[in-house]
Amino acid sequence: MDIESLRDYCISKKGSSESFPFGEETLVFKVNGKIFALVNLDGDLSINLKCDPTLAIDLRERHAAVTPGYHMNKKHWNTVLLDGSVPDKEVFSWIDHSFNLIAGKR
């Protein structure tokens, strides 16, 4: 996956916005003013996504590219290294999951 397809997918989510509140190396996507994805642009491309805690553990056990969320609450966030080892379709479904967890909160 490349940054363009990742960005296009995240920004296509209804009500999403993008910004760089933490500097030029971290692209942040929000819905309802809350973060649903953080993309590391410095070095290896990766994305932090909110996740149901039980699912978060399962994904970490099944995929070497999925680790506890870097600089995030490790119970609720995963970091996904976008090295091609996880199919794009699956990463997109995890983005949907993160978006839905955040969009459902008011």
SETI-644806 format. One line per 5 residues: number of its first residue (from 1); their letters; for each residue x, y, z of N, C-alpha, C, O. Coordinates in steps of 0.001 Angstrom, whole numbers, plus 500000, padded with zeros to 6 digits. Example, Ala and Ser with C-alpha at 12.3 -4.5 7.8 and 13.67 -1.06 7.14 Angstrom:
1 = as = 513190:494310:507800:512300:495500:507800:513200:496700:507800:514236:496681:508465 | 512850:497750:507080:513670:498940:507140:512900:500030:507870:513409:501138:508039
% end
This chain:
1 = mdies = 500844:498821:500000:500000:500000:500000:500887:501240:500000:501928:501282:500656 | 500455:502234:499258:501209:503483:499238:500412:504577:499952:499226:504411:500237 | 501077:505686:500234:500454:506760:500996:499257:507365:500271:498293:507781:500914 | 499305:507418:498945:498200:508016:498200:496913:507204:498360:495854:507773:498625 | 496996:505889:498202:495787:505066:498339:495304:505044:499782:494099:505015:500034
6 = lrdyc = 496226:505057:500723:495857:505098:502137:495134:506410:502460:494076:506409:503089 | 495721:507525:502022:495115:508837:502265:493748:508932:501593:492782:509378:502212 | 493664:508518:500335:492398:508581:499608:491303:507806:500335:490159:508256:500413 | 491658:506648:500861:490661:505829:501556:490206:506513:502848:489008:506605:503116 | 491153:506986:503638:490797:507610:504927:489976:508878:504732:488996:509100:505442
11 = iskkg = 490369:509702:503780:489673:510976:503587:488302:510774:502936:487453:511663:502996 | 488081:509610:502315:486782:509334:501695:485711:508976:502722:484525:508954:502393 | 486111:508699:503949:485153:508336:504992:484295:509559:505310:484825:510661:505451 | 483006:509386:505422:482079:510502:505636:482416:511276:506913:482476:510713:508006 | 482632:512572:506742:482908:513442:507889:484354:513470:508327:484679:514096:509336
16 = ssesf = 485250:512792:507577:486649:512752:507993:487381:514018:507580:487014:514685:506612 | 488423:514332:508339:489297:515462:508029:490728:515012:508261:490977:514013:508936 | 491669:515762:507692:493077:515424:507868:493837:516657:508329:493471:517787:508006 | 494908:516421:509092:495740:517525:509568:497099:516977:510000:497329:515768:510000 | 497982:517886:510363:499318:517552:510844:499546:518202:512219:500448:519028:512359
21 = pfgee = 498750:517848:513226:498877:518515:514528:500159:518167:515288:500533:518883:516216 | 500824:517098:514917:502025:516645:515630:503305:516855:514819:504360:516347:515198 | 503231:517586:513726:504397:517810:512877:504220:517164:511516:503258:516435:511275 | 505159:517441:510637:505081:516998:509243:505206:515495:509053:504885:514985:507980 | 505662:514782:510065:505880:513334:509932:504648:512496:510254:504646:511291:510002
26 = tlvfk = 503586:513115:510811:502418:512350:511230:501144:512950:510652:500722:514037:511047 | 500541:512237:509720:499272:512642:509126:498148:512054:509971:498099:510845:510198 | 497249:512915:510433:496178:512508:511347:494825:512638:510659:494533:513648:510020 | 494012:511609:510799:492640:511623:510288:491690:511594:511464:491853:510808:512397 | 490680:512475:511406:489705:512587:512482:488292:512508:511930:488037:512800:510762
31 = vngki = 487382:512103:512809:485957:512189:512561:485331:512685:513861:485710:512242:514945 | 484391:513587:513752:483775:514198:514936:484814:514790:515872:484624:514799:517088 | 485918:515289:515308:486962:515910:516118:487848:514939:516875:488674:515365:517682 | 487695:513630:516630:488481:512611:517322:489290:511798:516315:488836:511532:515202 | 490485:511413:516722:491401:510680:515845:490919:509241:515622:490557:508535:516563
36 = falvn = 490925:508828:514342:490687:507415:514045:491888:506763:513362:491965:505537:513283 | 492835:507583:512863:494032:507025:512226:495170:508035:512268:494971:509232:512059 | 496366:507527:512542:497584:508334:512485:498545:507612:511567:498808:506423:511750 | 499071:508319:510581:499962:507711:509607:501368:508269:509794:501576:509482:509750 | 502334:507371:510002:503737:507763:510124:504322:507909:508719:504365:506954:507943
41 = ldgdl = 504771:509124:508414:505343:509399:507097:506863:509428:507121:507496:509581:506076 | 507448:509284:508291:508895:509357:508470:509463:507942:508553:509278:507269:509567 | 510131:507489:507538:510671:506127:507531:509666:505162:506944:508991:505475:505964 | 509565:503979:507547:508641:502964:507054:507200:503412:507266:506840:503874:508348 | 506382:503274:506233:504988:503680:506298:504235:502776:507269:504270:501552:507147
46 = sinlk = 503556:503393:508233:502737:502639:509177:501535:503483:509559:501507:504694:509340 | 500537:502815:510138:499312:503496:510552:498893:502990:511930:498946:501791:512203 | 498481:503904:512782:497913:503562:514086:496399:503599:513945:495840:504564:513424 | 495734:502534:514418:494288:502420:514314:493688:501985:515639:494227:501118:516327 | 492563:502599:515986:491825:502183:517178:491234:500802:516896:490887:500476:515761
51 = cdptl = 491128:499996:517962:490679:498621:517773:490023:498102:519042:490440:498443:520149 | 489006:497283:518880:488432:496583:520016:489550:495805:520701:490324:495137:520016 | 489663:495868:522035:490794:495230:522719:490981:493738:522425:492115:493279:522283 | 489908:492991:522336:490025:491560:522051:490530:491336:520630:491392:490488:520399 | 489996:492089:519691:490440:491988:518305:491887:492450:518163:492654:491871:517394
56 = aidlr = 492260:493495:518905:493637:494015:518840:494640:492909:519154:495637:492754:518448 | 494383:492153:520193:495282:491056:520580:495311:489984:519499:496378:489481:519146 | 494148:489639:518979:494066:488616:517931:494874:489028:516693:495603:488214:516126 | 494744:490279:516281:495478:490748:515101:496981:490728:515335:497743:490396:514427 | 497413:491077:516533:498847:491044:516871:499394:489625:516824:500536:489403:516422
61 = erhaa = 498571:488665:517238:499008:487271:517232:499064:486693:515821:499878:485813:515541 | 498201:487184:514934:498116:486646:513571:499031:487321:512565:499348:486738:511528 | 499464:488554:512861:500236:489317:511881:501472:489941:512526:501359:490713:513479 | 502634:489609:512010:503883:490200:512529:503918:491710:512311:504601:492423:513047 | 503192:492205:511312:503179:493638:511001:502296:494447:511954:502288:495676:511897
66 = vtpgy = 501558:493766:512824:500660:494451:513761:501257:494364:515160:501529:493278:515672 | 501455:495529:515765:502036:495616:517106:501196:496565:517956:500363:497299:517424 | 501410:496556:519282:500684:497508:520126:500942:498938:519650:502040:499255:519192 | 499946:499785:519756:500003:501153:519243:501176:501959:519759:501337:502139:520966 | 501984:502438:518850:503157:503253:519177:502684:504608:519697:501931:505309:519020
71 = hmnkk = 503121:504973:520890:502733:506223:521552:501233:506325:521798:500699:507431:521882 | 500547:505197:521915:499094:505190:522103:498755:504222:523245:499620:503487:523723 | 497502:504231:523670:497014:503271:524646:497066:501897:523987:496319:501619:523049 | 497943:501053:524480:498219:499774:523822:497061:498780:523929:497034:497783:523208 | 496123:499039:524806:494947:498181:524903:493991:498435:523734:493342:497512:523241
76 = hwntv = 493910:499692:523299:492906:500093:522318:493449:500465:520942:492668:500737:520030 | 494774:500484:520772:495353:500921:519499:496407:499940:519013:497180:499398:519802 | 496427:499718:517705:497460:498920:517052:498230:499792:516069:497684:500730:515489 | 499492:499471:515894:500291:500042:514817:500449:498962:513762:500829:497833:514072 | 500159:499308:512524:500256:498367:511410:501356:498855:510472:501245:499927:509876
81 = lldgs = 502407:498066:510347:503481:498351:509397:502968:497973:508012:502595:496825:507774 | 502950:498939:507107:502400:498718:505772:503507:498267:504832:503921:498985:503922 | 503971:497041:505090:505100:496467:504354:504659:495483:503274:505496:494830:502651 | 503353:495376:503051:502827:494463:502048:502475:493090:502575:501909:492278:501842 | 502794:492809:503824:502516:491477:504376:501038:491291:504723:500573:490158:504845
86 = vpdke = 500301:492385:504882:498860:492329:505125:498178:492882:503872:498512:493979:503424 | 497232:492140:503305:496549:492621:502099:495858:493973:502333:495324:494231:503411 | 495880:494823:501310:495253:496145:501415:493801:496041:501862:493346:496835:502686 | 493081:495079:501329:491663:494903:501669:491485:494721:503177:490536:495243:503763 | 492394:493986:503793:492305:493767:505235:492635:495047:506003:491965:495372:506983
91 = vfswi = 493659:495770:505564:493999:497054:506203:492814:498015:506081:492485:498709:507043 | 492176:498062:504920:491012:498932:504746:489894:498542:505711:489201:499415:506234 | 489709:497250:505952:488656:496820:506896:489010:497256:508323:488120:497575:509111 | 490309:497272:508659:490724:497747:509990:490540:499253:510109:490209:499752:511185 | 490750:499984:509017:490474:501425:509017:488980:501641:509240:488592:502508:510023
96 = dhsfn = 488142:500866:508565:486688:500954:508757:486329:500710:510221:485520:501437:510798 | 486929:499690:510811:486661:499350:512211:487033:500526:513121:486248:500908:513989 | 488201:501089:512930:488645:502222:513732:487701:503412:513547:487278:504033:514523 | 487375:503724:512298:486478:504826:511996:485125:504618:512696:484594:505537:513318 | 484586:503421:512588:483273:503133:513186:483304:503229:514711:482336:503685:515320
101 = liagk = 484397:502808:515329:484517:502953:516790:484484:504418:517182:483837:504774:518167 | 485163:505273:516437:485242:506697:516759:483973:507435:516319:483437:508245:517076 | 483493:507164:515108:482322:507872:514589:481081:507605:515424:480184:508445:515491 | 481026:506441:516061:479876:506101:516888:479840:506843:518211:478807:506852:518881 | 480943:507466:518602:481016:508212:519872:480650:509666:519624:481056:510250:518619
106 = r = 479913:510228:520502:479539:511655:520397:479826:512339:521701:479588:513540:521833
% end
